[in-house]
Amino acid sequence: MQTTVKRWFTDKGYGFLHNGGDAPDIMVHANELKNCQYLRPGRTVEFECHTNSKGLVAKNVRLVQDQPKAHNQRHSQQYPFQRSSYGRY
């Protein structure tokens, strides 16, 4: 499938993809990104759509090399998602 990025939360390492109309958005996690480290709203991606207990999720997400569309920068940052090197308690 192919769609555009709706929101991306760099600090949390996940975001949402447009699913068209009144359909629920598709959640995407940074671990599923195959050719990039983070996404920006408005960018086009290709992915496989799956379901889990929480709803629709994107797997094997690949950024399509297109020009970014105008978007709201509020939830997007210029820095790639970095996992903390600190262990849990």
Beta strands, then each sheet from edge to edge (+ up, - down):
strand 1: 2-9
strand 2: 14-17
strand 3: 26-29
strand 4: 44-52
strand 5: 55-63
sheet 1: 3+ 2- 1+ 4- 5+
end
